[in-house]
Structures are given as C-alpha cells and as structure tokens.
Amino acid sequence: MALACWWSRPPKLFISGMAGARTHKPLLITCAKAPDTSEFPMKRIVMLILLSLQTPAMAQVITFAWDNDVFFGTDANYTNGIRLSWRGPETPASATGLLPSSLQQLMAPLPGVSALESKGDSEDGNSNRLYSLGISIEQLMITPSDLTLTTPQFDDTPYAGLLRADVSLFARDDQSVTGYSLSVGATGNHSGAAQSQKQVHRWTDSELPRGWNTQLPDRHVFGIAAVHARLLSNHGSRLQRQTGVAAGGRIDTWIVSAQTGAFVRVGQNLDGNILPDYTGIGTPASLPGLTRQNVLGWSLYAGISAEGIAWSYVQSEGRKAGYTLDNEDAVIAGIAGASLSYQQFMMSLSMQKSSSYSRNRDRYIQFGTIAFVWMY
C-alpha cells in the first residue's frame, strides 16, 4: 500500500458578509495508508477529491449526478453516466488566491475573468464577480441495443467508455456565470466503464452486458472546455420566474463540439446558480452560486439546446473498427426537471430527449438524471 499525506488547517471562523474575516491556525500534517485502487480507475480520482477536501480551501459544494436510460425503460446508445463534482469557496477578485499570479495574467484577456487582473466592473472599482475552482469527474458508457451478443454489432453503436476529469475556474455575478476547464482522462479499458455498467446492472437487476470485450480502444483524453450562461429576465418575489441562455464548447480527444441553448425556471426561494440543470451545458457550471438556505425551496425548469459536432472519438475509432457510423452535424435536445432544496441539501430530477447522433439511426437518445447536492 502507498502512503498518502496531506496538509490542512483547523476550521476557520466565517462571518456572513465578511468573506475575508478568517483566523489562520498552524498547519496540520496527516498521513495514512492509501488503499490499493488499481482495480478501478474511478477510485483513484475519487480519492484525490477526498484528499483535496483536506486543504485550506475547504469545499462548499459536492454533487453526485447519475444519468441512466432506465428512467425511460430503454438500454441503448448513451446508457449510463456518473459525475462527481466539487466546487470550492467563492471569493472576490481582491481576495482570491485561487491561481498563481502568472496564470492570472495569462487568463486575464479571457471573457468573464478579466477582473482577476483589472480593478473590477462596478463604479467604485470593486468587482462584483465571485471566483471559484471546481473539479468534476465523469464516467460515460455507450452500448449497442442488444447487450446479449459478445461479437461486434457493426450496424449498431459500438461499446465505448470514457473517464474524464475537468479542473475548472468559474467567474459569477448575479446575472451570469463563465467557466473555463482543462480536461484529462482515458477511454477503453482504462475508463473502467465496463466494470461500472456491470455493477449498475446488478444494482438495477438488469441483464449484464456481454460485449464489452469489443469496446473501442484505449486512448488518452486531454483538452479544454468553456461555458457561459446569462439570465435574460428575473422577476417575482413570491413566485420567481427566470429565463436565460447558455453557450459552451469543448475541444478534446473525445469530442469536438459547440452547444447553445435557452432555459426557463420558476419556483420559490430559488438557488443562486444561473444554470438550473445538472446535465448537458449545466455540468459543472451549475454549481457556482449554490449556497446553504434555511428555507424550503423548489423549482421547475425546462430548456432546449442545439449541439454541433465537428469530430468524435466514437465515430472516428468506430469507422476504423468497421462500424457504419455517420454522425449528424447537429443534435437537438429538450430537457425538463424539478428540484427541491432545504438547508444544505438539494435533489434534482430531470429528463432529457435528443435527436439521434447518427444519420443511419432513427432512434432517439433519452435518459434521466438524478442529482444530489450537499452544500456546506
């Protein structure tokens, strides 16, 4: 077993309205034996997140989201996905120590993060933006329609898996949120997708997939992503009503795509996040703005999005393996969901349905997402 060590400080006093009022105490150094995680790559990354929570920048939000088409009674194409996300404390530009000064200067020209270097946006020279760091781990599983076959189904979707981690910087104000991410990960056996899907099928008492030995090959995943969302309207006190738009893009060795969409949200005691959903464009940029509330809150939301796909790992590697894949240039999706929050906990349930990603498939892609949020 390996030895894992981390450093931390005792809890700091936080006074509402005084984000800079902190009392620093001596560092604590803790060491423990790290369990062997070689069997399952996801465990390694989860362990890194748990160790990161011991640092001075204690996490404020942890989210677990699960996508699965079992909500629609199907099991094909995009069949399952899990995401574990962490968002650190939000701080003003004047107090942020999130990034080294050299990296701040490098990112300063990017839209939405200029306050890291400038004096701010408000009339008195103080930025009203809040900044936070985030880590998001996702694992995706793609399968054909018939899970009983052990041979490749060249006229259907191939088995494919993805394990990807995003490290993100978010900038948020009352009307908008902007995020930039760096991505690393793996496909194929190293993604752990086969083990995860089999375990999920045991939990749901579903038939075990038998064709993961034919999955697309191992590849390293790396790239960048960006997202921006903005409220167009925000009305009401007793019953709040919001409308907004969002756009994002990703360039990595899994997919090269751009996405845009619009959404509406109604409810009471709405959370402070701009994006209301926890899948699609809203992952993980839905986390900035979430804070603990001592009142019961609820929301209903709906949205529509369009995604243009320039290149994908599944199509590229699938064609090399002999699959008859021809991706659509654009995919249209609709989403509807609801959330319920109280104090430091929130739960969200949404359903998403989109047009086919392949020109030679008429089948819709449909799945549900359930998300659990812990704010502290």
Backbone torsions as a table, in degrees:
resi	resn	phi	psi	omega
1	MET	NA	147.6	178.3
2	ALA	-87.4	160.4	177.8
3	LEU	-102.4	121.3	179.8
4	ALA	-106.6	130.7	179.4
5	CYS	-127.1	147.2	176.0
6	TRP	-148.2	159.3	179.4
7	TRP	-117.3	149.1	-176.9
8	SER	-154.7	171.7	174.6
9	ARG	-119.6	155.3	172.6
10	PRO	-61.1	160.2	-179.0
11	PRO	-53.7	143.8	179.8
12	LYS	-103.9	152.6	178.3
13	LEU	-77.6	130.7	178.0
14	PHE	-122.2	126.5	179.3
15	ILE	-115.0	125.1	-178.4
16	SER	-54.7	131.5	179.9
17	GLY	87.9	-5.9	-179.5
18	MET	-130.4	71.7	-174.4
19	ALA	-63.6	-23.5	-177.7
20	GLY	-89.9	-3.2	-176.6
21	ALA	-83.8	93.7	-178.1
22	ARG	-133.3	146.1	177.8
23	THR	-110.8	116.2	-178.0
24	HIS	-86.7	137.7	178.8
25	LYS	-122.2	167.2	-176.8
26	PRO	-58.5	151.0	179.0
27	LEU	-68.7	146.1	172.2
28	LEU	-113.6	135.0	178.1
29	ILE	-114.0	124.3	-176.4
30	THR	-122.4	136.2	177.4
31	CYS	-126.8	146.0	177.8
32	ALA	-155.5	158.3	177.0
33	LYS	-72.8	128.2	179.0
34	ALA	-88.6	131.2	-179.1
35	PRO	-67.0	154.6	177.9
36	ASP	-71.6	117.1	-176.6
37	THR	-113.7	19.9	-175.7
38	SER	-66.9	-21.4	-176.7
39	GLU	-71.3	-27.9	-168.3
40	PHE	-145.0	107.1	-174.8
41	PRO	-55.9	-34.7	-178.6
42	MET	-58.5	-34.0	-178.1
43	LYS	-63.3	-35.1	-179.0
44	ARG	-62.9	-45.0	-176.8
45	ILE	-72.1	-38.8	176.8
46	VAL	-59.5	-39.3	179.8
47	MET	-64.0	-37.8	177.8
48	LEU	-62.5	-39.1	177.7
49	ILE	-64.2	-44.9	-179.0
50	LEU	-62.6	-38.9	177.7
51	LEU	-68.6	-34.1	-179.8
52	SER	-65.5	-23.8	179.8
53	LEU	-71.2	-9.7	178.8
54	GLN	-87.5	-4.4	-178.6
55	THR	-79.4	167.6	-178.6
56	PRO	-58.5	-32.5	179.5
57	ALA	-80.8	77.5	-176.2
58	MET	-64.8	140.3	-176.1
59	ALA	-65.8	145.9	174.7
60	GLN	-105.7	-25.7	-176.8
61	VAL	-139.2	131.5	170.7
62	ILE	-126.0	132.6	-177.9
63	THR	-129.9	136.2	171.0
64	PHE	-119.2	125.1	-179.9
65	ALA	-125.6	140.4	-179.1
66	TRP	-128.6	120.3	171.8
67	ASP	-97.4	137.9	174.1
68	ASN	-160.7	138.5	178.4
69	ASP	-80.9	0.4	175.6
70	VAL	-62.3	-23.4	177.8
71	PHE	-63.0	-25.3	178.2
72	PHE	-104.0	4.4	179.4
73	GLY	73.5	23.3	178.6
74	THR	-121.2	172.1	178.4
75	ASP	-157.2	74.5	-177.3
76	ALA	-158.5	158.4	-178.8
77	ASN	59.2	-122.4	177.0
78	TYR	-75.3	102.8	-170.0
79	THR	-101.2	-27.3	-175.6
80	ASN	-162.0	145.5	175.0
81	GLY	-155.2	142.0	176.6
82	ILE	-129.9	145.7	179.3
83	ARG	-139.4	134.7	173.4
84	LEU	-120.6	121.4	-174.4
85	SER	-126.5	146.4	177.2
86	TRP	-131.7	134.2	175.3
87	ARG	-125.5	126.1	-179.6
88	GLY	-76.3	-178.3	-177.4
89	PRO	-66.4	145.2	176.6
90	GLU	-87.4	130.0	-177.6
91	THR	-132.7	152.0	175.6
92	PRO	-71.9	161.6	-177.7
93	ALA	-60.7	-34.9	-177.1
94	SER	-68.1	-20.1	-176.4
95	ALA	-114.2	-0.9	-172.3
96	THR	-74.9	136.8	170.4
97	GLY	-123.3	28.2	-173.3
98	LEU	-68.0	-35.0	-173.8
99	LEU	-128.3	149.5	171.1
100	PRO	-60.3	150.6	-175.6
101	SER	-59.0	-36.7	179.9
102	SER	-64.3	-38.4	178.9
103	LEU	-72.9	-34.4	175.5
104	GLN	-59.7	-44.5	-180.0
105	GLN	-65.3	-35.7	179.5
106	LEU	-66.9	-37.5	-176.6
107	MET	-88.6	-11.3	-174.8
108	ALA	-55.3	-38.6	-179.5
109	PRO	-69.6	-14.3	-177.5
110	LEU	-68.7	139.1	178.1
111	PRO	-58.5	133.7	175.2
112	GLY	93.3	-14.0	179.9
113	VAL	-122.5	12.2	-175.9
114	SER	-61.9	-23.8	-178.8
115	ALA	-67.4	-15.1	175.6
116	LEU	-62.2	-25.7	-179.1
117	GLU	-115.3	-31.2	-176.5
118	SER	-84.6	-179.9	-179.2
119	LYS	-82.7	-9.6	176.1
120	GLY	121.7	-171.5	-172.3
121	ASP	-112.0	-23.7	-173.8
122	SER	-81.1	168.3	-175.3
123	GLU	-64.4	-31.6	-179.1
124	ASP	-87.7	8.2	176.4
125	GLY	86.1	2.6	179.3
126	ASN	-102.2	126.1	-179.6
127	SER	-67.7	138.9	174.2
128	ASN	-96.5	9.2	176.4
129	ARG	-81.7	149.3	173.3
130	LEU	-118.2	142.8	-174.4
131	TYR	-119.0	147.3	178.3
132	SER	-153.2	155.7	173.3
133	LEU	-103.8	151.9	178.6
134	GLY	-143.5	153.0	173.1
135	ILE	-127.8	129.0	179.9
136	SER	-130.6	127.9	177.6
137	ILE	-113.6	127.9	177.6
138	GLU	-131.9	147.6	177.1
139	GLN	-131.9	123.8	-176.1
140	LEU	-117.2	145.2	178.4
141	MET	-128.3	127.3	178.7
142	ILE	-121.1	131.7	-175.9
143	THR	-138.6	161.4	172.0
144	PRO	-76.4	179.7	-177.8
145	SER	-72.2	-41.4	-176.7
146	ASP	-95.6	108.2	-177.7
147	LEU	-87.8	-2.7	-175.4
148	THR	-85.8	-17.7	-176.0
149	LEU	-84.3	142.9	178.6
150	THR	-101.2	-3.8	180.0
151	THR	-104.8	157.3	179.1
152	PRO	-60.2	141.0	177.5
153	GLN	-108.8	86.6	-168.8
154	PHE	-67.0	-16.7	177.4
155	ASP	-96.1	11.7	-179.7
156	ASP	-133.5	-173.9	179.6
157	THR	-74.5	136.6	177.7
158	PRO	-77.1	161.0	169.7
159	TYR	-69.6	133.1	178.6
160	ALA	-153.0	144.8	179.5
161	GLY	-134.1	151.7	179.3
162	LEU	-138.2	134.9	168.5
163	LEU	-125.3	117.4	-173.3
164	ARG	-137.9	139.1	176.4
165	ALA	-117.4	133.2	175.5
166	ASP	-113.0	131.0	169.9
167	VAL	-108.9	120.9	-167.1
168	SER	-125.6	150.5	168.6
169	LEU	-114.7	128.1	-179.7
170	PHE	-116.6	142.2	172.1
171	ALA	-125.3	127.0	-173.4
172	ARG	-138.0	143.5	165.7
173	ASP	-131.0	-167.7	-175.3
174	ASP	-67.9	-19.5	-174.0
175	GLN	-115.1	-11.6	-174.2
176	SER	-154.6	163.8	173.9
177	VAL	-142.9	139.7	177.8
178	THR	-130.1	138.0	-179.8
179	GLY	-138.7	142.9	175.0
180	TYR	-127.7	138.2	-173.5
181	SER	-134.8	147.9	167.7
182	LEU	-109.8	136.9	-173.5
183	SER	-121.2	141.1	171.0
184	VAL	-140.3	152.6	179.3
185	GLY	175.3	-160.4	-176.6
186	ALA	-154.4	154.6	172.9
187	THR	-117.8	177.7	176.9
188	GLY	73.8	-149.7	-178.0
189	ASN	-59.1	-35.0	-177.7
190	HIS	-69.1	-13.2	178.2
191	SER	-75.9	-19.7	-177.3
192	GLY	71.3	10.6	-175.6
193	ALA	-64.5	-38.0	-178.8
194	ALA	-61.5	-47.6	179.9
195	GLN	-62.3	-41.0	-177.6
196	SER	-65.7	-45.8	-178.0
197	GLN	-64.8	-39.4	178.1
198	LYS	-62.1	-39.2	179.4
199	GLN	-67.3	-42.1	177.9
200	VAL	-61.3	-40.0	179.6
201	HIS	-67.4	-30.7	174.3
202	ARG	-67.7	-42.0	179.8
203	TRP	-63.0	-39.5	-176.4
204	THR	-92.2	4.5	179.8
205	ASP	56.1	43.6	178.4
206	SER	-104.2	166.4	179.5
207	GLU	-67.1	135.0	-178.7
208	LEU	-73.5	135.4	176.8
209	PRO	-69.7	138.7	-174.4
210	ARG	-112.3	0.3	-173.3
211	GLY	-109.9	15.0	-177.5
212	TRP	-65.0	-17.1	176.2
213	ASN	-68.3	-11.6	178.7
214	THR	-102.3	9.9	-174.8
215	GLN	-62.1	158.3	-179.9
216	LEU	-63.6	156.9	-165.9
217	PRO	-72.0	166.9	177.7
218	ASP	-68.4	132.7	173.6
219	ARG	-144.6	147.9	172.3
220	HIS	-77.0	144.3	178.0
221	VAL	-116.1	129.5	175.3
222	PHE	-155.0	150.3	-179.4
223	GLY	168.2	-163.5	-177.5
224	ILE	-134.1	160.7	177.2
225	ALA	-150.1	155.5	178.2
226	ALA	-145.8	151.4	178.8
227	VAL	-149.4	145.5	174.3
228	HIS	-142.3	134.7	177.0
229	ALA	-135.4	148.1	-175.8
230	ARG	-146.2	138.1	173.6
231	LEU	-78.1	134.5	174.1
232	LEU	-94.1	-30.0	177.8
233	SER	-151.8	150.8	179.9
234	ASN	-152.1	99.0	-172.6
235	HIS	-125.9	160.9	173.3
236	GLY	92.0	148.9	176.2
237	SER	-115.2	-50.1	178.0
238	ARG	-74.1	-49.7	174.7
239	LEU	-117.5	106.5	-177.0
240	GLN	-81.7	143.0	-179.3
241	ARG	-133.8	126.1	-177.9
242	GLN	-129.9	144.7	169.2
243	THR	-130.7	151.3	-178.2
244	GLY	-163.2	173.0	178.1
245	VAL	-131.3	158.6	-179.8
246	ALA	-148.4	152.7	176.3
247	ALA	-148.5	147.7	-180.0
248	GLY	-159.4	166.3	178.4
249	GLY	-152.0	155.4	178.7
250	ARG	-141.5	133.9	174.6
251	ILE	-128.0	103.9	175.0
252	ASP	-150.4	-175.4	-175.3
253	THR	-87.2	11.8	169.3
254	TRP	-102.4	-44.5	-178.5
255	ILE	-156.4	148.4	171.2
256	VAL	-121.0	112.1	-172.9
257	SER	-153.6	162.8	173.3
258	ALA	-133.6	145.4	-173.4
259	GLN	-140.8	143.1	175.1
260	THR	-141.0	154.6	-177.5
261	GLY	-166.8	175.1	177.8
262	ALA	-138.5	153.8	-176.0
263	PHE	-147.8	159.4	172.7
264	VAL	-131.0	148.3	177.9
265	ARG	-145.2	135.0	175.4
266	VAL	-130.8	151.1	178.4
267	GLY	164.3	-170.8	178.1
268	GLN	-121.5	141.5	-178.9
269	ASN	51.4	53.1	-178.1
270	LEU	-63.8	147.0	175.5
271	ASP	-69.9	164.3	-174.8
272	GLY	-82.9	-1.0	179.1
273	ASN	-72.3	150.3	-177.8
274	ILE	-80.5	-48.4	-179.9
275	LEU	-87.3	128.5	-173.8
276	PRO	-89.4	-15.7	-174.8
277	ASP	-104.5	164.8	-175.0
278	TYR	-121.4	30.5	174.1
279	THR	-145.0	163.9	179.5
280	GLY	67.4	-132.4	-178.9
281	ILE	-60.2	-30.6	-173.2
282	GLY	-77.7	9.8	179.9
283	THR	-118.3	122.8	-4.1
284	PRO	-100.0	20.2	-175.9
285	ALA	-72.8	-0.4	175.3
286	SER	-80.1	-9.5	-174.3
287	LEU	-82.1	-37.9	178.3
288	PRO	-58.0	130.6	-178.8
289	GLY	102.9	-16.3	177.7
290	LEU	-72.9	126.4	178.1
291	THR	-140.2	159.1	178.9
292	ARG	-67.3	134.6	176.2
293	GLN	-126.0	141.7	-178.5
294	ASN	-93.4	17.4	178.2
295	VAL	-126.7	158.9	178.1
296	LEU	-77.0	130.3	177.8
297	GLY	-127.3	150.3	177.7
298	TRP	-146.8	159.1	177.9
299	SER	-154.0	152.9	168.5
300	LEU	-121.7	136.6	-177.3
301	TYR	-143.8	157.1	178.6
302	ALA	-151.7	154.4	-179.6
303	GLY	-161.0	168.2	176.6
304	ILE	-137.9	144.5	-178.8
305	SER	-142.6	157.7	174.8
306	ALA	-129.1	132.7	-178.3
307	GLU	-124.2	126.5	174.1
308	GLY	-99.4	130.2	-175.8
309	ILE	-114.7	117.1	179.3
310	ALA	-89.5	-31.1	-177.8
311	TRP	-161.9	149.0	174.9
312	SER	-146.1	146.8	176.9
313	TYR	-60.1	-42.4	-176.6
314	VAL	-61.6	-45.3	-180.0
315	GLN	-69.2	-44.9	-176.7
316	SER	-62.9	-52.5	-178.7
317	GLU	-73.1	-30.6	178.1
318	GLY	-64.5	-42.3	177.8
319	ARG	-63.0	-40.5	178.4
320	LYS	-60.7	-33.4	-178.5
321	ALA	-83.8	-6.5	177.3
322	GLY	106.2	5.1	179.5
323	TYR	-78.5	145.4	178.8
324	THR	-90.0	78.1	-176.8
325	LEU	-111.0	134.5	176.7
326	ASP	-143.6	99.9	-173.2
327	ASN	-68.8	146.2	169.2
328	GLU	-69.1	148.1	177.2
329	ASP	-75.0	-26.4	-178.9
330	ALA	-142.3	144.3	179.1
331	VAL	-126.5	129.2	179.0
332	ILE	-104.1	134.5	-177.9
333	ALA	-135.3	147.9	173.1
334	GLY	-123.0	147.7	-178.3
335	ILE	-139.6	144.9	174.5
336	ALA	-143.8	142.5	-177.9
337	GLY	-164.1	-179.1	-179.8
338	ALA	-146.8	154.2	177.7
339	SER	-138.4	154.6	177.9
340	LEU	-138.7	129.9	-177.2
341	SER	-135.2	148.8	174.7
342	TYR	-157.9	125.5	-177.5
343	GLN	54.9	-122.8	-173.7
344	GLN	-92.7	7.9	-175.7
345	PHE	-119.9	147.2	174.3
346	MET	-147.2	145.5	174.5
347	MET	-129.6	138.5	179.9
348	SER	-131.7	139.8	176.8
349	LEU	-130.6	127.4	-179.2
350	SER	-138.3	158.2	176.6
351	MET	-124.5	135.8	-179.3
352	GLN	-129.4	139.9	177.7
353	LYS	-137.3	132.8	-177.2
354	SER	-135.6	162.6	174.1
355	SER	-69.7	167.2	-175.6
356	SER	-67.9	144.9	176.2
357	TYR	-81.7	-9.5	-176.1
358	SER	-122.8	138.1	179.9
359	ARG	-67.7	-28.3	-178.9
360	ASN	-97.5	22.3	174.1
361	ARG	-130.2	128.2	177.5
362	ASP	-91.9	-6.6	-173.5
363	ARG	-71.5	135.1	173.3
364	TYR	-75.7	152.4	172.1
365	ILE	-98.5	122.2	-178.2
366	GLN	-142.3	137.8	-179.7
367	PHE	-160.3	162.0	175.4
368	GLY	-110.7	156.7	178.0
369	THR	-130.5	127.9	172.8
370	ILE	-116.5	131.0	-176.2
371	ALA	-127.5	138.7	175.8
372	PHE	-118.4	129.2	-175.4
373	VAL	-121.3	133.7	176.2
374	TRP	-120.1	117.7	-178.5
375	MET	-112.0	124.9	-179.6
376	TYR	-153.9	NA	NA
